Amino acid sequence: MATLLKHKILKEPGAIFASNITTDYIELSNNKVVHFLVSSGAGTSGNTTVKVKAKLGSDGEAVAIPYKEKIGQTTYNAVTSDGKTLAIGGDAGEAGYIVVEVSANSLKGEYDRVALDLTAVSESTVVGVITALLIDARYSD
């Protein structure tokens, strides 16, 4: 059973989708899995592309990598390194969201940190937030 270690707000709630977003990188040295949760509220609908960027070391070159989209308790869709389109905005109650999963084991030896990368939605005022959930500590702090 997965154990949530901690969470980190990567983008505070607000109108975050009007410009390109690359979140802070999350180091995977102490966690087996990271879930990124991107959610949006009501407003003029639009589409953003969600990608995962990975690199080795803080000065490494960022590369788009495949990831898993969590669509249920134990169900996933495979997403290529081209990313996935996420619909944001719409009427109240139609908020968009995506849960992105990256496993440290899938990156072993190649990359040690990951970030989310989202494309801008021109002039968007849709409110959103991006959170990282760090799961299954490898070592106790």
C-alpha positions in Angstrom: 0.0 0.0 0.0 1.3 3.4 -0.9 2.1 5.8 1.9 1.9 9.5 1.3 5.0 11.1 2.6 4.3 14.8 2.0 2.9 17.3 -0.5 4.3 20.4 -2.1 2.3 23.2 -3.8 4.1 23.9 -7.1 1.7 26.6 -8.3 -0.4 28.5 -5.8 -4.2 28.8 -6.6 -4.8 31.5 -9.1 -5.1 32.3 -12.8 -2.0 30.2 -13.7 -2.8 29.0 -17.3 -2.2 32.2 -19.2 1.5 31.6 -19.6 3.7 28.6 -20.1 4.4 26.7 -16.8 7.4 24.6 -15.8 7.1 23.6 -12.2 10.0 23.3 -9.8 11.8 20.0 -10.2 11.0 17.2 -7.7 14.0 15.1 -6.7 13.2 11.4 -6.6 16.2 10.2 -4.5 14.0 9.7 -1.4 10.6 8.8 -3.0 9.5 5.9 -5.1 6.6 7.8 -6.8 5.5 11.3 -7.4 1.9 12.2 -8.3 1.4 15.6 -9.9 -2.2 16.9 -9.6 -3.3 19.7 -11.9 -6.8 21.0 -11.4 -8.7 23.9 -12.9 -11.9 25.8 -12.1 -14.6 27.4 -14.1 -14.0 30.0 -16.8 -13.5 30.3 -20.5 -12.6 26.8 -21.7 -9.3 26.1 -23.4 -6.7 23.3 -23.8 -3.2 23.0 -22.4 -0.7 20.3 -23.1 0.8 18.5 -20.0 4.3 17.0 -20.3 6.7 15.6 -17.8 10.3 16.9 -18.0 13.2 14.9 -16.5 16.8 15.6 -16.0 19.9 14.3 -14.2 21.3 16.7 -11.7 20.3 20.3 -11.3 22.3 21.3 -14.4 21.2 18.4 -16.6 19.4 18.9 -19.9 15.6 18.7 -19.5 14.0 16.0 -21.7 10.3 15.2 -22.1 9.5 11.7 -21.0 6.5 9.3 -21.1 4.4 9.1 -18.0 1.2 7.4 -16.6 -2.1 9.2 -16.2 -3.9 7.8 -13.2 -7.6 7.4 -14.1 -8.8 5.2 -11.2 -7.6 3.6 -8.0 -5.4 1.1 -9.9 -6.0 2.1 -13.6 -3.6 4.1 -15.7 -3.3 5.4 -19.3 0.2 5.5 -20.9 1.1 8.9 -22.2 3.9 9.4 -24.6 6.6 12.1 -24.2 4.4 14.3 -26.5 2.2 14.8 -23.5 -1.6 14.9 -23.1 -4.1 17.7 -23.8 -6.0 18.8 -20.7 -9.3 20.8 -21.1 -9.5 23.6 -18.6 -12.3 25.9 -17.6 -15.9 25.5 -18.7 -19.0 25.9 -16.6 -19.1 25.5 -12.9 -18.9 21.8 -12.0 -17.0 21.0 -15.2 -13.5 21.6 -13.8 -10.7 19.8 -15.5 -8.0 17.8 -13.7 -5.3 15.2 -14.3 -3.2 13.0 -12.0 0.2 12.3 -13.5 2.3 9.5 -12.0 6.1 9.2 -12.4 7.9 6.2 -10.8 11.5 6.7 -9.7 12.3 3.1 -10.8 11.3 3.9 -14.4 14.0 6.6 -14.5 16.7 4.7 -12.7 20.2 5.6 -14.0 18.9 8.2 -16.5 17.2 10.9 -14.5 16.8 11.9 -10.9 14.3 14.7 -10.9 11.1 15.6 -12.7 8.9 18.6 -13.3 5.6 19.3 -15.1 5.5 21.4 -18.2 2.2 23.0 -19.4 1.6 25.1 -22.5 -0.1 28.5 -22.2 -3.8 29.1 -22.9 -3.9 32.6 -24.4 -5.4 35.2 -22.1 -6.8 32.5 -19.8 -8.3 33.7 -16.5 -9.1 30.1 -15.4 -8.1 29.4 -11.8 -5.9 26.4 -11.2 -3.4 24.8 -8.9 -0.6 22.3 -9.2 0.4 20.0 -6.3 3.0 17.3 -6.1 2.3 14.3 -3.8 5.5 12.5 -2.8 4.8 8.9 -2.0 6.6 5.9 -0.4 9.8 7.2 1.2 12.8 5.1 0.5 14.5 6.2 3.7 13.2 7.8 6.9 14.2 11.4 7.4 
